[in-house]
Amino acid sequence: MAHIVIVGAGTGGMPAAYEAREALGKEHKITVINATDTFQFVPSNPWVGVGWRKRKDITFPIRPYLEKKGIHFIAKPVTRIDAANNRLELADSQSVDYDYLILTTGPKLAFDEVPGSGPEGHTVSVCTVEHAERAYEQYQRLLANPGKVIIGAMQGASCFGPAYEYAMILDTDLRKRRIRDRVPMTFVTSEPYIGHLGLGGVGDSKGMMESELRSRHIKWITNAKVTKVEAGNMYIDEHNDNGEVIKQHVLEFTYSMMLPAFRGVDAVAQVEGLCNPRGFVIVDEVQRSPKYRNIYAAGVCIAIPPVEQTPVPTGAPKTGYMIETMITAIVHNIEEELLGQQPTHKGTWNAICLADMGDSGAAFVALPQIPPRNVNWFKKGYWVHLAKIAFEKYFLRKMKKGTSEPIYEKYVLKALGIKRLKAKEKELEHS
Ligand SMILES: Cc1cc2nc3c(=O)[nH]c(=O)nc-3n(C[C@H](O)[C@H](O)[C@H](O)COP(=O)(O)OP(=O)(O)OC[C@H]3O[C@@H](n4cnc5c(N)ncnc54)[C@H](O)[C@@H]3O)c2cc1C
């Protein structure tokens, strides 16, 4: 019997638990450990930030759903990973031993890298449901006293989609309330150009997103490094393509939502030889740590090199479907290991994303993530807004039902040529 422990029950961890339970024999024990007892659907947090969703709409208690499938659950933060002895220490000094460890711990939000930023400083965030609720509280103050707004993503950020989403959603909401004319908006981003998205652009994302911002009267500053934030003022160094400062801005604001850079969470970052200097888990092609061969990792917590060097540092996003492909590979690999074989499965890491714009939306597919690509597709339309709402309901339902890849998802994505796992050499020869 093997004990498979999954740390983190988010977008990666929940499907990991269900897939592992489905694939591995009942003689193997599966335990999920999460810092809190609640699952939150992170992609809906921008909606919480404008009051279009409440916490109850996008969260649910984890325990009953996992236990129904025979998966053990512990709601406590892991404080230390003793990788040499295959042991986890939890917040109350409880310890848990494992045979295989799957890390899906997501990001630590690095607001500390920009003085005055973040919910403890002067900007709000939509990265967690708690942050998004606080963002909504402050948004209501903006509604009462309209003023300047800054939305964007700071240096080192890798997740740009939600910044664009929040800017467009806010614009839509303010227009509906007929006060958009009293709220000048600026988008501030470390990306070298609008629509770069940490991916070197996807299809015509540059032209389309610039056009979208222009038509919504949102000004922008790219190649931006936020040096500090004070109450009501943001200090920004704008760079040229050589990385030299060409202009220093002090922008006034009444309300600002800035996404931070990410690092790995402390318990993971502190394991000697497991991570890169930013605390992201180094994994090989089969999602396994080269140093600790029984530790696998997926999602935001893994190290992925930037798609390209940019004048102000940016990272590559780790999007939901990409994360699910990593999970499927990991589960098959542990299955192989349990049968005494070498792990061979590799996730496709295909980036597929639906970004909401309040009254419209943008969808992109980047296969593979690093250009040149076989599929490089970016489309805009009201249908994306509807698709994103449908996807929210679908994913929440899927996470309660405990099926990681329902049959229709398999067929729709297959029809689009999107697969979770890379074909093995033998299969490629025959295709
Ligand atoms: C606001 C926002 C919107 C996004 N929208 C989209 C989108 O629309 N589409 C898309 O494809 N991608 C989107 N992403 C990117 C990505 O899909 C999400 O960030 C996704 O949630 C990442 O999944 P994950 O499993 O790596 O981490 P998470 O979902 O963040 O889960 C990490 C889990 O680990 C737990 N944890 C952390 N540390 C510990 C510890 N020490 N002990 C125990 N548990 C711990 C946390 O409590 C959490 O439950 C978005 C990201 C953000 C921030």
The ligand as an SDF file (V2000), in Angstrom:
LIG
                    3D

 53 58  0  0  0  0  0  0  0  0999 V2000
   -7.4400   36.1650   -9.8560 C   0  0  0  0  0  0  0  0  0  0  0  0
   -6.9910   35.0460  -10.7470 C   0  0  0  0  0  0  0  0  0  0  0  0
   -7.7980   34.6750  -11.8160 C   0  0  0  0  0  0  0  0  0  0  0  0
   -7.4000   33.6380  -12.6630 C   0  0  0  0  0  0  0  0  0  0  0  0
   -8.2030   33.3200  -13.7150 N   0  0  0  0  0  0  0  0  0  0  0  0
   -7.8470   32.3170  -14.5340 C   0  0  0  0  0  0  0  0  0  0  0  0
   -8.6810   31.9460  -15.6120 C   0  0  0  0  0  0  0  0  0  0  0  0
   -9.7260   32.5560  -15.8420 O   0  0  0  0  0  0  0  0  0  0  0  0
   -8.3150   30.9120  -16.4000 N   0  0  0  0  0  0  0  0  0  0  0  0
   -7.1520   30.2340  -16.1650 C   0  0  0  0  0  0  0  0  0  0  0  0
   -6.8500   29.3060  -16.8990 O   0  0  0  0  0  0  0  0  0  0  0  0
   -6.3260   30.5660  -15.1690 N   0  0  0  0  0  0  0  0  0  0  0  0
   -6.6410   31.5850  -14.3350 C   0  0  0  0  0  0  0  0  0  0  0  0
   -5.8180   31.9140  -13.2950 N   0  0  0  0  0  0  0  0  0  0  0  0
   -4.5200   31.2090  -13.1560 C   0  0  0  0  0  0  0  0  0  0  0  0
   -4.6080   29.8390  -12.4430 C   0  0  0  0  0  0  0  0  0  0  0  0
   -5.4930   28.9880  -13.1350 O   0  0  0  0  0  0  0  0  0  0  0  0
   -5.0420   29.9560  -11.0000 C   0  0  0  0  0  0  0  0  0  0  0  0
   -4.1110   30.7490  -10.2890 O   0  0  0  0  0  0  0  0  0  0  0  0
   -5.1560   28.5970  -10.2960 C   0  0  0  0  0  0  0  0  0  0  0  0
   -5.9500   28.7400   -9.1620 O   0  0  0  0  0  0  0  0  0  0  0  0
   -3.8250   27.9950   -9.9100 C   0  0  0  0  0  0  0  0  0  0  0  0
   -4.0340   26.7140   -9.4050 O   0  0  0  0  0  0  0  0  0  0  0  0
   -3.0500   26.0260   -8.3450 P   0  0  0  0  0  0  0  0  0  0  0  0
   -3.6440   24.7080   -8.0200 O   0  0  0  0  0  0  0  0  0  0  0  0
   -1.6610   26.0730   -8.8280 O   0  0  0  0  0  0  0  0  0  0  0  0
   -3.1040   26.9970   -7.0730 O   0  0  0  0  0  0  0  0  0  0  0  0
   -4.3570   27.4340   -6.2140 P   0  0  0  0  0  0  0  0  0  0  0  0
   -5.6340   27.2200   -6.9300 O   0  0  0  0  0  0  0  0  0  0  0  0
   -4.0340   28.8180   -5.7380 O   0  0  0  0  0  0  0  0  0  0  0  0
   -4.3490   26.4300   -4.9850 O   0  0  0  0  0  0  0  0  0  0  0  0
   -3.3240   26.4000   -4.0460 C   0  0  0  0  0  0  0  0  0  0  0  0
   -3.8630   25.7630   -2.7760 C   0  0  0  0  0  0  0  0  0  0  0  0
   -2.7560   25.4360   -1.9250 O   0  0  0  0  0  0  0  0  0  0  0  0
   -3.1030   25.7730   -0.5920 C   0  0  0  0  0  0  0  0  0  0  0  0
   -1.8590   25.9760    0.1650 N   0  0  0  0  0  0  0  0  0  0  0  0
   -0.8960   26.9040   -0.0420 C   0  0  0  0  0  0  0  0  0  0  0  0
    0.0930   26.7370    0.8480 N   0  0  0  0  0  0  0  0  0  0  0  0
   -0.2450   25.6780    1.6300 C   0  0  0  0  0  0  0  0  0  0  0  0
    0.3600   25.0310    2.7390 C   0  0  0  0  0  0  0  0  0  0  0  0
    1.5460   25.4330    3.2400 N   0  0  0  0  0  0  0  0  0  0  0  0
   -0.2800   23.9870    3.2930 N   0  0  0  0  0  0  0  0  0  0  0  0
   -1.4730   23.5540    2.8150 C   0  0  0  0  0  0  0  0  0  0  0  0
   -2.1010   24.1430    1.7590 N   0  0  0  0  0  0  0  0  0  0  0  0
   -1.4900   25.1930    1.1810 C   0  0  0  0  0  0  0  0  0  0  0  0
   -3.9440   27.0400   -0.7320 C   0  0  0  0  0  0  0  0  0  0  0  0
   -4.7510   27.2290    0.4070 O   0  0  0  0  0  0  0  0  0  0  0  0
   -4.7750   26.7130   -1.9890 C   0  0  0  0  0  0  0  0  0  0  0  0
   -5.9660   26.0580   -1.6750 O   0  0  0  0  0  0  0  0  0  0  0  0
   -6.1780   32.9520  -12.4310 C   0  0  0  0  0  0  0  0  0  0  0  0
   -5.3740   33.3430  -11.3610 C   0  0  0  0  0  0  0  0  0  0  0  0
   -5.7610   34.3740  -10.5260 C   0  0  0  0  0  0  0  0  0  0  0  0
   -4.8620   34.7830   -9.3690 C   0  0  0  0  0  0  0  0  0  0  0  0
  1  2  1  0
  2  3  1  0
  2 52  2  0
  3  4  2  0
  4  5  1  0
  4 50  1  0
  5  6  2  0
  6  7  1  0
  6 13  1  0
  7  8  2  0
  7  9  1  0
  9 10  1  0
 10 11  2  0
 10 12  1  0
 12 13  2  0
 13 14  1  0
 14 15  1  0
 14 50  1  0
 15 16  1  0
 16 17  1  0
 16 18  1  0
 18 19  1  0
 18 20  1  0
 20 21  1  0
 20 22  1  0
 22 23  1  0
 23 24  1  0
 24 25  2  0
 24 26  1  0
 24 27  1  0
 27 28  1  0
 28 29  2  0
 28 30  1  0
 28 31  1  0
 31 32  1  0
 32 33  1  0
 33 34  1  0
 33 48  1  0
 34 35  1  0
 35 36  1  0
 35 46  1  0
 36 37  1  0
 36 45  1  0
 37 38  2  0
 38 39  1  0
 39 40  1  0
 39 45  2  0
 40 41  1  0
 40 42  2  0
 42 43  1  0
 43 44  2  0
 44 45  1  0
 46 47  1  0
 46 48  1  0
 48 49  1  0
 50 51  2  0
 51 52  1  0
 52 53  1  0
M  END
$$$$
